[in-house]
Amino acid sequence: MVPISSTVTRIYPCESPLDWNGAPCKAMADQISTVSKQRLKSKLATLSIDDIRGVERAICLQLGLSPPQGKVPSRQPLARPTYPRAGSTNVTKSIGIRR
């Protein structure tokens, strides 16, 4: 899971600016964590291709990986994996997790 913050006054290299339903925010790849699929509720929003690529770039930078090659699907929901199996990461907002 990559947390999302609405505080966008400063964006670090391991963060990616996003458009969250019209509001500016950022994905923070420096705070990656794992979450059970059972704790995920429902789809909160859909990322654009550019946002997916930005998050992917930030994750690769944080983990010291080279960016994957090939096409990114046109649109992916935030609560579904968007990366190859080896680096599988879910992007969701904290309120989207069932406790």
C-alpha positions in Angstrom: 0.0 0.0 0.0 1.2 3.5 -0.8 -0.4 6.1 1.5 -1.8 9.3 0.0 -1.6 12.7 1.6 -3.4 16.0 0.8 -0.4 18.0 2.1 1.4 19.0 -1.1 3.4 22.0 -0.1 6.6 19.9 -0.6 7.0 16.9 -2.9 10.1 14.8 -2.4 11.6 12.5 -5.2 10.1 9.4 -3.6 6.6 11.0 -3.8 4.3 11.5 -6.7 1.7 14.3 -7.2 -1.8 13.0 -7.9 -5.2 14.3 -8.9 -7.6 12.7 -6.4 -11.1 13.4 -7.7 -10.1 16.9 -8.6 -8.1 17.7 -5.4 -4.3 17.8 -5.4 -2.5 15.2 -3.2 0.6 13.0 -3.3 1.4 9.3 -3.1 4.2 8.7 -0.5 6.3 5.8 -1.8 8.7 6.2 1.2 5.9 4.9 3.4 5.1 1.6 1.6 3.5 -1.0 3.7 1.7 -4.3 3.2 -2.0 -4.8 3.9 -4.2 -7.9 3.7 -6.7 -7.9 0.8 -9.3 -8.7 3.4 -8.8 -5.3 5.0 -9.5 -3.4 1.7 -13.0 -2.1 1.4 -14.1 -0.8 -2.0 -12.6 1.2 -4.9 -12.1 4.8 -3.8 -11.0 6.4 -7.1 -9.3 5.7 -10.4 -5.8 6.9 -11.3 -5.0 8.3 -14.7 -2.1 6.7 -16.7 0.1 9.6 -15.9 -0.6 9.2 -12.1 0.1 5.5 -12.3 3.4 6.1 -14.0 4.3 8.8 -11.4 3.5 6.4 -8.5 5.4 3.7 -10.3 8.4 6.0 -10.8 8.4 7.0 -7.1 8.2 3.3 -5.9 11.0 2.3 -8.2 13.1 5.2 -7.0 12.4 4.3 -3.3 13.2 0.6 -3.8 16.2 1.2 -6.1 14.6 -0.6 -9.0 14.6 0.4 -12.7 11.1 1.3 -14.0 9.3 -1.6 -15.7 9.1 -1.6 -19.5 5.9 -1.9 -21.5 2.4 -0.5 -21.5 0.5 0.6 -18.4 -3.2 -0.3 -18.5 -5.4 2.7 -19.3 -7.0 3.1 -15.9 -6.6 1.1 -12.7 -8.6 1.3 -9.4 -6.6 2.4 -6.4 -7.3 -0.8 -4.4 -6.0 -3.2 -7.1 -2.4 -4.1 -7.8 -0.9 -2.1 -10.7 2.6 -3.4 -10.8 4.3 -6.7 -11.8 4.1 -9.6 -9.4 7.6 -9.2 -8.0 7.0 -5.6 -6.8 3.2 -5.9 -6.3 1.9 -2.8 -4.4 -1.6 -1.6 -3.7 -2.3 2.1 -3.8 -5.1 3.1 -1.5 -6.1 5.8 1.0 -5.9 5.1 4.7 -9.7 5.5 5.1 -10.2 2.7 2.6 -8.9 0.1 5.0 -11.3 -1.8 7.3 -10.2 -2.1 10.9 
